Amino acid sequence: MKAELVNNLGNPRQLEKLYRDNKTIFRREFNSIYPNIKENTVAQIWNERLNFENEGISWGTKEELSFVILASLIAGFIAKFPQFFGINSEYFYPRNIAFVVFPLLIIYFAWKQKLQAKRIGIISLILVASLAYINLLPNNKESDTLILACIHLPLLLWAVLGSTYAGDDLQNPQRRLDFLRYNGDLVVMTTIILLAGGLMSAITMGLFEIINISIEKFYIEYVVIWGLASSPIVGTYLVQTNPHLVNKVSPVIAKVFTPLVLVMLVIYLSAVIYTGKDPYNNREFLMVFNALLIGVMAIILFSIAETSKNTGNKIENLMLLALSIITIVVNGIALSAILFRISEWGITPNRLAVLGGNVLILTNLLIVTYRLFKATRGQSEIHTVENSIASFLPTYAFWTIIVVFIFPLVFNFK
């Protein structure tokens, strides 16, 4: 290969082919002849490419590391509030689970983005008001509006986190897409952390069990809970300081899951038709249908964000288009089912919340599908699909505010 390398220094395509055919031999042979050809510009470029020293994992600045350690301790402390202060856990967790992590992440990005004091004041006011509001709602376990508020409050805090992440470029669609990518990367990183932590926990408890020392209760109540509470914070820190750790994994996941979810949806809808199940008279089935819809919609948004980052190709865009069309069918079934239930049994907080969410998702899906269709035909660029996603995010946030704060008042906290 040495002779081929020397003879093809002026042929970039052939050099690339030789490299891809056998990277190990290419690197070894190139390094052996480099001292004799180091004056050649092409050789210098290949030397940097082959021998560039990876910086490895960055632990950020001391201030960042200190913040993450402190925030992790605080998150675990908040998660243990019911045990430390004798608070009813059934009351505390449904209302306050979002406050375990989101405020700390918001503080982290507010610090990183160097937000102005006015913005920090507004964000702080929203957090404090939300915390007070959700904990002052009447403690009626049968209240649909209370359950809806508890479910939607994390989405509201997620929206606040997104606005903090965007910094001073709140209106910039690209920053909103970056926020979606951050969420995808965070899911990947947090999952890895939890899998590694779960394996270590199983080994640790097993080792102590062998010597007849039971640490299971203590370990779960303190180590596991603290670990669960702090994992999104640690995951965010690693993603922000080491973007290279997952920036190649997330696109692969997006590419793999898009066709898999598409096939699953087609098979599932076929099975629904075959079995005769319908969401019109089966409340539980309708709930599963809507959960499926939300999950698939999230995959579509994440996949488009990742595909657009890596420019994508026509096949990927066609798969996303097909998935969007199938999801519109699912949405149409769910929407018709909830309209049927409202016409038959009247309006309730749950039905109205599901109806509003379905209308928003359907509207967003139609816009995304139309833009994807034009992109696959070469009539527009993929960035138009990005913009249709980014511009719709505030609409979801607005609906969340209505469900959390307006529904309980309109329906008299029932």
VEXDREN-2710 file (C-alpha; in Angstrom, 1 decimal):
% VEXDREN-2710
k/r/px/py/pz
1/MET/0.0/0.0/0.0
2/LYS/3.0/2.3/0.5
3/ALA/3.5/2.7/-3.2
4/GLU/-0.2/3.3/-3.8
5/LEU/-0.2/6.1/-1.2
6/VAL/2.7/7.9/-2.7
7/ASN/1.4/7.5/-6.3
8/ASN/-2.1/8.8/-5.4
9/LEU/-1.2/11.9/-3.3
10/GLY/-2.7/13.9/-6.1
11/ASN/-5.8/11.8/-6.3
12/PRO/-8.1/12.5/-3.3
13/ARG/-10.8/10.1/-4.4
14/GLN/-8.4/7.1/-4.6
15/LEU/-6.8/8.0/-1.3
16/GLU/-10.2/8.0/0.4
17/LYS/-11.1/4.6/-1.2
18/LEU/-7.8/3.1/0.1
19/TYR/-8.6/4.5/3.5
20/ARG/-12.1/3.1/3.6
21/ASP/-11.0/-0.3/2.3
22/ASN/-8.7/-0.8/5.4
23/LYS/-8.4/2.0/7.8
24/THR/-5.9/0.2/10.1
25/ILE/-3.4/-0.7/7.4
26/PHE/-3.8/2.7/5.8
27/ARG/-3.0/4.5/9.0
28/ARG/0.0/2.3/9.7
29/GLU/1.5/2.5/6.2
30/PHE/0.8/6.3/6.0
31/ASN/2.6/7.0/9.3
32/SER/5.6/5.0/8.2
33/ILE/6.1/7.0/5.0
34/TYR/5.0/10.4/6.3
35/PRO/8.5/11.6/7.3
36/ASN/9.5/11.3/3.6
37/ILE/6.4/13.2/2.2
38/LYS/5.6/15.6/5.0
39/GLU/6.3/18.6/2.7
40/ASN/3.3/17.6/0.6
41/THR/0.2/19.6/1.6
42/VAL/-2.2/16.6/1.0
43/ALA/0.0/14.5/3.3
44/GLN/-0.1/17.1/6.0
45/ILE/-3.9/17.2/5.8
46/TRP/-4.1/13.4/6.1
47/ASN/-1.6/13.4/9.0
48/GLU/-3.8/15.7/10.9
49/ARG/-6.9/13.7/10.1
50/LEU/-5.3/10.4/11.1
51/ASN/-3.3/11.5/14.1
52/PHE/-5.4/14.3/15.6
53/GLU/-5.4/13.7/19.4
54/ASN/-9.0/13.5/20.7
55/GLU/-9.5/15.8/23.6
56/GLY/-11.4/13.1/25.4
57/ILE/-14.1/13.9/27.9
58/SER/-14.2/17.4/29.1
59/TRP/-15.3/18.1/32.7
60/GLY/-15.9/21.8/32.0
61/THR/-14.9/24.5/34.4
62/LYS/-14.6/24.2/38.1
63/GLU/-17.7/26.4/38.5
64/GLU/-19.8/24.2/36.2
65/LEU/-18.7/21.0/38.0
66/SER/-19.4/22.6/41.4
67/PHE/-22.8/23.7/40.2
68/VAL/-23.7/20.2/38.9
69/ILE/-22.6/18.6/42.2
70/LEU/-24.6/21.1/44.2
71/ALA/-27.7/20.9/41.9
72/SER/-27.6/17.1/42.1
73/LEU/-27.6/17.2/45.9
74/ILE/-30.5/19.7/45.9
75/ALA/-32.5/17.6/43.5
76/GLY/-32.1/14.5/45.7
77/PHE/-33.0/16.6/48.8
78/ILE/-36.2/17.8/47.1
79/ALA/-37.1/14.3/46.0
80/LYS/-36.8/13.2/49.7
81/PHE/-39.0/16.1/51.0
82/PRO/-41.9/13.7/52.1
83/GLN/-39.5/11.5/54.1
84/PHE/-37.6/14.4/55.7
85/PHE/-40.6/16.6/56.6
86/GLY/-43.4/14.1/57.1
87/ILE/-45.3/15.2/54.0
88/ASN/-47.8/12.9/52.4
89/SER/-46.1/11.4/49.4
90/GLU/-49.4/10.9/47.5
91/TYR/-49.9/14.7/47.9
92/PHE/-46.4/15.8/47.2
93/TYR/-45.1/13.8/44.2
94/PRO/-48.0/14.3/41.7
95/ARG/-47.9/18.1/42.3
96/ASN/-44.2/18.7/42.7
97/ILE/-42.3/16.0/40.7
98/ALA/-41.5/18.6/38.0
99/PHE/-39.9/20.8/40.6
100/VAL/-37.3/18.2/41.4
101/VAL/-35.2/18.9/38.3
102/PHE/-36.7/21.6/36.0
103/PRO/-35.9/24.6/38.2
104/LEU/-32.3/23.5/38.6
105/LEU/-31.9/23.0/34.8
106/ILE/-33.5/26.4/34.3
107/ILE/-31.0/28.0/36.7
108/TYR/-28.1/26.2/34.9
109/PHE/-29.1/27.5/31.4
110/ALA/-29.9/31.0/32.8
111/TRP/-26.3/31.1/34.1
112/LYS/-24.8/29.6/30.9
113/GLN/-26.8/32.1/28.7
114/LYS/-26.0/35.0/31.0
115/LEU/-29.7/36.1/31.0
116/GLN/-30.6/39.7/31.9
117/ALA/-31.9/40.4/35.3
118/LYS/-35.4/41.2/33.9
119/ARG/-35.7/37.8/32.2
120/ILE/-34.4/36.0/35.3
121/GLY/-37.0/37.9/37.4
122/ILE/-39.9/36.9/35.0
123/ILE/-38.8/33.2/35.0
124/SER/-38.4/33.2/38.8
125/LEU/-41.9/34.7/39.1
126/ILE/-43.4/32.0/36.9
127/LEU/-41.7/29.2/38.9
128/VAL/-42.7/30.5/42.2
129/ALA/-46.3/31.2/41.1
130/SER/-46.5/27.7/39.6
131/LEU/-45.2/26.1/42.7
132/ALA/-47.6/28.0/45.0
133/TYR/-50.6/27.5/42.6
134/ILE/-50.2/23.7/42.2
135/ASN/-49.8/23.2/45.9
136/LEU/-52.8/25.4/46.8
137/LEU/-55.3/23.6/44.6
138/PRO/-57.9/21.7/46.6
139/ASN/-56.8/18.3/47.6
140/ASN/-59.6/16.4/45.8
141/LYS/-58.3/13.0/44.5
142/GLU/-61.4/12.8/42.3
143/SER/-60.8/16.2/40.7
144/ASP/-60.1/15.8/36.9
145/THR/-58.8/19.4/36.7
146/LEU/-56.3/18.7/39.5
147/ILE/-55.0/15.6/37.7
148/LEU/-54.8/17.5/34.4
149/ALA/-52.9/20.4/36.1
150/CYS/-50.4/17.9/37.6
151/ILE/-49.9/16.2/34.2
152/HIS/-49.5/19.5/32.2
153/LEU/-47.4/21.4/34.7
154/PRO/-44.2/19.5/33.8
155/LEU/-44.9/20.5/30.1
156/LEU/-45.2/24.2/31.3
157/LEU/-41.9/24.0/33.1
158/TRP/-40.4/22.3/30.0
159/ALA/-41.5/25.3/28.0
160/VAL/-39.9/27.7/30.5
161/LEU/-36.7/25.6/30.2
162/GLY/-36.9/26.0/26.4
163/SER/-37.2/29.7/26.7
164/THR/-34.2/29.8/29.0
165/TYR/-32.2/27.5/26.7
166/ALA/-32.8/29.9/23.8
167/GLY/-31.3/32.8/25.8
168/ASP/-31.6/36.1/24.0
169/ASP/-32.6/34.4/20.7
170/LEU/-36.1/33.5/21.9
171/GLN/-37.6/34.2/18.5
172/ASN/-34.9/32.3/16.6
173/PRO/-36.3/29.1/15.1
174/GLN/-32.9/27.5/15.1
175/ARG/-32.5/27.9/18.8
176/ARG/-35.8/26.1/19.3
177/LEU/-34.7/23.3/17.0
178/ASP/-31.4/23.1/19.1
179/PHE/-33.6/22.8/22.2
180/LEU/-35.4/19.8/20.7
181/ARG/-32.0/18.2/19.8
182/TYR/-30.8/18.8/23.3
183/ASN/-33.8/16.9/24.6
184/GLY/-33.1/14.0/22.3
185/ASP/-29.4/14.0/23.3
186/LEU/-30.4/14.2/27.0
187/VAL/-32.8/11.2/26.7
188/VAL/-29.9/9.2/25.2
189/MET/-27.4/10.3/27.8
190/THR/-29.7/9.9/30.8
191/THR/-30.7/6.4/29.6
192/ILE/-27.0/5.4/29.5
193/ILE/-26.4/6.9/32.9
194/LEU/-29.5/5.0/34.4
195/LEU/-28.5/1.7/32.7
196/ALA/-25.0/2.0/34.1
197/GLY/-26.3/3.1/37.5
198/GLY/-28.8/0.2/37.5
199/LEU/-26.1/-2.3/36.7
200/MET/-23.8/-0.9/39.4
201/SER/-26.6/-0.9/42.0
202/ALA/-27.5/-4.6/41.2
203/ILE/-23.8/-5.6/41.6
204/THR/-23.4/-3.6/44.8
205/MET/-26.5/-5.0/46.6
206/GLY/-25.6/-8.4/45.4
207/LEU/-22.1/-8.3/46.8
208/PHE/-23.4/-7.1/50.2
209/GLU/-26.1/-9.8/50.1
210/ILE/-23.4/-12.4/49.8
211/ILE/-21.8/-11.4/53.1
212/ASN/-25.3/-11.3/54.7
213/ILE/-25.5/-7.5/55.0
214/SER/-28.8/-6.1/53.7
215/ILE/-28.4/-2.6/52.4
216/GLU/-31.3/-2.8/50.0
217/LYS/-33.7/-0.4/51.9
218/PHE/-31.0/2.2/52.6
219/TYR/-29.5/2.0/49.1
220/ILE/-32.9/2.4/47.4
221/GLU/-34.1/5.2/49.6
222/TYR/-31.0/7.3/49.4
223/VAL/-28.6/6.2/46.6
224/VAL/-31.2/5.2/44.0
225/ILE/-33.6/8.1/44.6
226/TRP/-30.7/10.6/44.6
227/GLY/-29.3/9.1/41.5
228/LEU/-32.7/9.2/39.7
229/ALA/-33.2/12.8/40.7
230/SER/-29.7/13.9/39.6
231/SER/-29.4/11.9/36.4
232/PRO/-31.0/14.6/34.1
233/ILE/-28.7/17.2/35.6
234/VAL/-25.6/15.2/35.1
235/GLY/-26.8/14.2/31.6
236/THR/-27.3/17.8/30.7
237/TYR/-23.9/18.7/32.0
238/LEU/-22.2/15.9/29.9
239/VAL/-24.2/16.8/26.8
240/GLN/-23.3/20.5/27.1
241/THR/-19.6/20.0/27.8
242/ASN/-19.1/17.0/25.5
243/PRO/-21.5/17.3/22.6
244/HIS/-19.4/14.7/20.6
245/LEU/-20.5/12.0/23.1
246/VAL/-24.0/11.7/21.6
247/ASN/-24.1/13.8/18.5
248/LYS/-23.4/10.7/16.4
249/VAL/-25.7/8.4/18.4
250/SER/-28.9/10.5/18.2
251/PRO/-29.1/10.7/14.4
252/VAL/-28.6/6.9/14.2
253/ILE/-31.4/6.4/16.7
254/ALA/-33.6/8.7/14.7
255/LYS/-32.8/6.8/11.5
256/VAL/-33.5/3.4/13.0
257/PHE/-36.7/4.3/14.9
258/THR/-38.4/6.1/12.1
259/PRO/-38.9/3.0/9.9
260/LEU/-39.5/0.8/12.9
261/VAL/-42.3/3.1/14.2
262/LEU/-43.7/3.4/10.7
263/VAL/-44.0/-0.4/10.4
264/MET/-45.3/-0.8/14.0
265/LEU/-48.1/1.8/13.3
266/VAL/-49.2/0.1/10.1
267/ILE/-49.3/-3.3/11.8
268/TYR/-51.1/-1.9/14.8
269/LEU/-53.8/-0.1/12.8
270/SER/-54.3/-3.3/10.7
271/ALA/-54.6/-5.3/14.0
272/VAL/-57.1/-2.7/15.3
273/ILE/-59.3/-3.2/12.2
274/TYR/-58.9/-7.0/12.3
275/THR/-59.9/-7.3/16.0
276/GLY/-62.8/-4.8/15.7
277/LYS/-61.5/-2.7/18.6
278/ASP/-62.5/0.9/18.5
279/PRO/-61.8/4.0/20.7
280/TYR/-65.3/5.3/20.5
281/ASN/-66.8/3.3/23.2
282/ASN/-63.7/2.2/25.1
283/ARG/-62.2/4.9/27.2
284/GLU/-59.0/3.0/28.1
285/PHE/-58.4/2.2/24.4
286/LEU/-58.8/5.9/23.6
287/MET/-56.2/6.8/26.3
288/VAL/-53.8/4.3/24.8
289/PHE/-54.5/5.7/21.3
290/ASN/-53.7/9.2/22.5
291/ALA/-50.6/8.2/24.3
292/LEU/-49.4/6.4/21.1
293/LEU/-50.2/9.6/19.1
294/ILE/-48.1/11.8/21.5
295/GLY/-45.2/9.4/21.5
296/VAL/-45.1/9.1/17.7
297/MET/-45.4/12.9/17.3
298/ALA/-42.4/13.3/19.6
299/ILE/-40.4/10.9/17.5
300/ILE/-41.4/12.8/14.3
301/LEU/-40.3/16.1/15.8
302/PHE/-37.0/14.6/17.1
303/SER/-36.3/12.8/13.8
304/ILE/-36.9/15.9/11.7
305/ALA/-34.6/17.9/14.0
306/GLU/-31.9/15.3/13.7
307/THR/-32.3/14.7/10.0
308/SER/-32.2/18.4/9.2
309/LYS/-29.0/18.7/11.2
310/ASN/-27.4/16.1/9.1
311/THR/-28.9/17.4/5.8
312/GLY/-30.8/14.1/5.5
313/ASN/-31.7/12.5/2.1
314/LYS/-34.7/11.8/0.0
315/ILE/-35.3/8.3/1.5
316/GLU/-35.3/9.6/5.0
317/ASN/-37.6/12.4/4.1
318/LEU/-40.0/10.0/2.4
319/MET/-40.0/7.8/5.5
320/LEU/-40.8/10.8/7.7
321/LEU/-43.5/11.8/5.2
322/ALA/-45.1/8.3/5.4
323/LEU/-44.9/8.3/9.2
324/SER/-46.5/11.7/9.3
325/ILE/-49.4/10.6/7.1
326/ILE/-50.0/7.5/9.1
327/THR/-49.9/9.6/12.3
328/ILE/-52.5/11.9/10.8
329/VAL/-54.7/8.8/10.3
330/VAL/-54.2/7.9/14.0
331/ASN/-54.9/11.5/15.0
332/GLY/-58.0/11.6/12.9
333/ILE/-59.4/8.4/14.6
334/ALA/-58.6/9.8/18.1
335/LEU/-60.1/13.2/17.3
336/SER/-63.3/11.6/15.9
337/ALA/-63.5/9.4/18.9
338/ILE/-63.3/12.2/21.4
339/LEU/-65.8/14.3/19.4
340/PHE/-68.2/11.3/19.5
341/ARG/-67.8/10.9/23.2
342/ILE/-68.5/14.7/23.7
343/SER/-71.6/14.5/21.6
344/GLU/-72.8/11.5/23.5
345/TRP/-71.9/12.3/27.0
346/GLY/-71.1/16.0/27.1
347/ILE/-68.0/18.0/27.9
348/THR/-65.7/17.2/30.8
349/PRO/-62.3/18.6/31.6
350/ASN/-60.6/15.4/30.4
351/ARG/-62.4/15.4/27.1
352/LEU/-61.8/19.1/26.4
353/ALA/-58.1/18.7/27.3
354/VAL/-57.8/15.7/24.9
355/LEU/-59.8/17.5/22.2
356/GLY/-57.6/20.6/22.4
357/GLY/-54.4/18.6/22.4
358/ASN/-55.5/16.5/19.4
359/VAL/-56.5/19.6/17.4
360/LEU/-53.1/21.2/18.0
361/ILE/-51.2/18.0/17.1
362/LEU/-53.3/17.5/14.0
363/THR/-52.7/21.1/12.9
364/ASN/-49.0/20.8/13.5
365/LEU/-48.9/17.4/11.7
366/LEU/-50.7/18.8/8.6
367/ILE/-48.3/21.7/8.3
368/VAL/-45.3/19.4/8.8
369/THR/-46.6/16.8/6.3
370/TYR/-47.3/19.5/3.7
371/ARG/-43.8/20.9/4.1
372/LEU/-42.3/17.4/4.0
373/PHE/-44.2/16.7/0.8
374/LYS/-42.8/19.8/-0.8
375/ALA/-39.3/18.9/0.4
376/THR/-39.5/15.4/-1.0
377/ARG/-40.5/16.8/-4.4
378/GLY/-37.6/19.3/-4.3
379/GLN/-40.0/22.3/-4.2
380/SER/-38.6/23.5/-0.8
381/GLU/-35.7/22.9/1.6
382/ILE/-35.9/20.8/4.7
383/HIS/-35.4/24.0/6.8
384/THR/-39.0/24.9/6.0
385/VAL/-40.1/21.8/7.9
386/GLU/-37.9/22.9/10.8
387/ASN/-39.5/26.3/10.9
388/SER/-43.0/24.8/10.9
389/ILE/-42.0/22.8/14.0
390/ALA/-40.2/25.6/15.8
391/SER/-42.9/28.1/15.1
392/PHE/-45.6/25.8/16.6
393/LEU/-43.9/25.1/19.9
394/PRO/-45.2/28.3/21.7
395/THR/-48.8/27.2/20.8
396/TYR/-48.3/24.0/22.8
397/ALA/-47.0/26.1/25.7
398/PHE/-50.1/28.4/25.5
399/TRP/-52.5/25.4/25.6
400/THR/-50.6/24.0/28.6
401/ILE/-51.1/27.3/30.4
402/ILE/-54.8/27.2/29.7
403/VAL/-55.1/23.6/31.0
404/VAL/-53.1/24.2/34.2
405/PHE/-54.5/27.6/35.2
406/ILE/-57.8/28.1/33.5
407/PHE/-59.4/24.7/33.5
408/PRO/-59.6/24.4/37.4
409/LEU/-61.4/27.8/37.5
410/VAL/-63.8/27.2/34.6
411/PHE/-64.8/23.8/35.9
412/ASN/-64.9/24.9/39.5
413/PHE/-62.0/22.6/40.5
414/LYS/-64.0/19.5/39.6
END
